[in-house]
Amino acid sequence: MSTRTHAPGASIGEAGDMKLLVRLGAILGASLLYSIVMTNFFPTEDADIGAGLIYFAALIVVSGAWGLWDGYHSTVLPPVFVRWAVVALVVGLSGPLKIWFEEGRDLGVLWSDLRYLTPFVAGLVLAPAAVGIALGYALDSRDRSLPQNTSRHPSL
């Protein structure tokens, strides 16, 4: 497996890049599929609050469970957190852009959605993923030893 260096001392392998694309594709694809199913099979002229809450709950459960999986199988945490931060940002941006393309191109509405909807949806992805990553990492029974020059209990 070849690696590319993104910054001095930090390299991300192609497998890590693929993990990012898989998570993005799965979550964005499922979001699109959910939107299509709800629009075509359960049409309504009113705001469907229940459908939105189901979507939010699905984002929380999927990102939390997948974060748990990632944390359990990772040896270092920063790349996993960065991966999920990118996923959260892209998923957060997808909502306002979808609304903008489907409902009309009003820049005022787009700006408002980017300011308020994007951080909300990104938080629905990143917060449970971060908790899942931390729990998964803590639950893993592998022996992760510290480098020789690191004290076990650093002084405060």
Beta strands, then each sheet from edge to edge (+ up, - down):
strand 1: 3-7
strand 2: 10-13
sheet 1: 1+ 2-
end
